[in-house]
Structures are given as C-alpha cells and as structure tokens.
C-alpha cells in the first residue's frame, strides 16, 4: 500500500476540493515520492487522482528526480490549477 501524505487543500468554485501532497511506495522520504493531486467532493469521494514525477536532460544524459511532492495548490477563477512543488534531484 502506498504512503500518502497531504500538505495543502483548497475549495474550487464548484465546491469540490483540490488536495496536494505526495505518494510513495516506501518510507524513505523523499526518495521515490511522486507529487499527488486529488480532486474530491465535499463528502470526500475521489473525482480524480493525478501523480507526477520529474525528469530532465543535461548534456545528453537523462536524469530522474529522487522524489517530488506538492507544497501548495491554488484554484484560479478560470479553472486553472497551480501547484507549487519540490523536486529532490540527484547530484549531477
């Protein structure tokens, strides 16, 4: 079972909740974590779940983040979702 930790939540204009944090399959925080974004009804039922990781290329080599997690979430009036997130990177 995945370890899920939540760090922020906001109410959307349709009355639902956006929640961010991280999901990990093991407890070596931050290693192996994925940013987690959930949309929930006011009753707590899940409407959708998204997870994100980070990868990048530097001088021809591809790197994968050691972990990532959401710190805060904003629901803009036009429906745009903004998430401030942290990425743990390996030494390059």
C-alpha positions in Angstrom: 0.0 0.0 0.0 1.3 3.5 -0.8 2.2 6.0 1.8 0.1 9.2 1.2 0.8 12.5 2.9 -1.2 15.7 2.2 0.2 19.2 2.6 -2.5 21.6 1.3 -6.1 21.8 0.2 -8.3 24.5 -1.4 -12.0 24.7 -2.3 -12.8 25.1 -6.0 -15.5 27.4 -7.3 -17.7 24.3 -8.0 -17.5 23.4 -4.2 -15.1 20.5 -4.6 -11.6 20.2 -3.0 -8.2 20.1 -4.6 -5.6 18.5 -2.4 -1.8 18.1 -2.9 1.0 16.2 -1.2 2.9 13.1 -2.2 2.5 9.4 -2.7 5.3 6.9 -2.0 5.6 3.1 -2.2 8.2 3.1 0.6 9.0 5.3 3.5 12.5 6.7 2.5 11.2 10.2 2.2 11.8 11.9 -0.2 13.2 9.1 -2.3 10.6 7.5 -4.6 7.9 10.1 -3.9 5.5 11.4 -6.6 3.6 14.6 -6.5 0.0 13.8 -5.7 -3.0 15.9 -6.8 -6.6 14.9 -5.9 -10.0 16.4 -6.6 -12.5 15.4 -4.0 -16.2 16.0 -3.5 -17.2 17.8 -0.2 -18.2 14.3 1.1 -14.6 13.1 0.4 -15.3 11.0 -2.6 -12.5 11.0 -5.2 -13.3 12.6 -8.6 -9.8 12.1 -10.0 -6.2 11.4 -8.9 -3.0 12.6 -10.7 0.6 11.8 -9.9 3.6 13.4 -11.4 7.4 12.8 -11.4 10.2 14.9 -12.9 12.9 14.0 -15.4 15.3 16.2 -17.4 18.2 16.1 -19.8 21.6 17.7 -19.2 24.4 17.5 -21.7 22.8 14.4 -23.4 22.2 12.5 -20.1 18.7 11.9 -18.8 18.0 12.2 -15.1 15.1 11.2 -12.9 14.2 13.0 -9.8 14.7 11.2 -6.5 11.3 12.4 -5.4 8.8 15.2 -5.7 5.9 16.5 -3.6 3.3 19.2 -3.7 3.6 22.0 -1.2 0.6 24.2 -2.0 -2.2 24.3 -4.5 -4.3 27.2 -6.0 -7.5 27.0 -7.9 -7.8 30.1 -10.1 -11.2 31.6 -11.0 -10.8 30.4 -14.7 -10.4 26.8 -13.5 -6.6 26.7 -13.8 -4.8 24.6 -11.2 -1.4 25.8 -9.9 0.8 23.6 -7.7 4.0 24.7 -6.0 6.1 21.6 -5.8 9.6 20.5 -4.7 11.9 18.1 -6.6 14.7 16.2 -5.0 17.5 15.9 -7.6 20.5 13.6 -7.6 23.9 15.2 -7.9 24.9 15.9 -11.5 
